């Protein structure tokens, strides 16, 4: 198993133990019931779209802030800190539960919990979201993947996480490994590396994409843009032509990204200049 993934598991286990200590005054059943109640108030509201530009219709404040989601009062023996810890505990269980066996309603609780993580920008949930994404019996994994990468810093562990999903095209759906590829490439394109250490991390992440460039998970125009920006000479190289032709050889990706890669291919073949072959990490 990848060392970075092992480190994630260790960190995740420590976090779960800490949550268990915080919630020691309440049983798992009580904790679960509390979280189900918070999530249920959204599901059974007329606004189970987290507003979507519409007014909130419910018995309490709209759940777009922590007070709105948790409630402002400390009732039924739960402090606000304990309520937030309960939500964190619930998220931590999704990495080990057989979520596919959940009832239809419980699956909706998972969906709304992920929506809340997005709405509240709950960065601290990153490890739980990673665990859900890596759970073979997880659900809404594409959402968990996108959020986990969005909430994590650009570092070697995030690169390892993205690569684990991008290269496991047998266990992940096109939507899931596409989420890992596009979300991380998007973040790298917007990453402002200000020192040598950050630039080295970024370059290792780009190298990860490059060594997996022939996989379906790299068959997106944003990945081509990543190579053009960060690999010197790539824009007019035979390496780029090889990548473009590989994408166009896969029917579904030719449909999704074909316009971009046809344009790239035509540009390179009509340049009238010999294409340089770059030796990139090879």
Secondary structure, DSSP 8 states (H G I E B T S, - for coil): --HHHHHHHHHHHHHHHHHHHHTTTS-HHHHHHHHHHHHHHHHTSTTTTT-TTS---SSSS-TTSHHHHH-SS--TT--HHHHHHHHHHHHHHTTTS-GGGS-HHHHHHHHHHHHHHHHTT-GGGHHHHHHHHH-TT-SSHHHHHHHHHHHS-SSHHHHHHHHHHHT-TTTS-HHHHHHHHHHHHHHHHT----SHHHHHHHHHHHHHHHHTTTSGGG-SHHHHHHHHHHSTTGGGBHHHHHHHHHHHTSHHHHHHHHHHHHHHHHHHHTS-S--B------
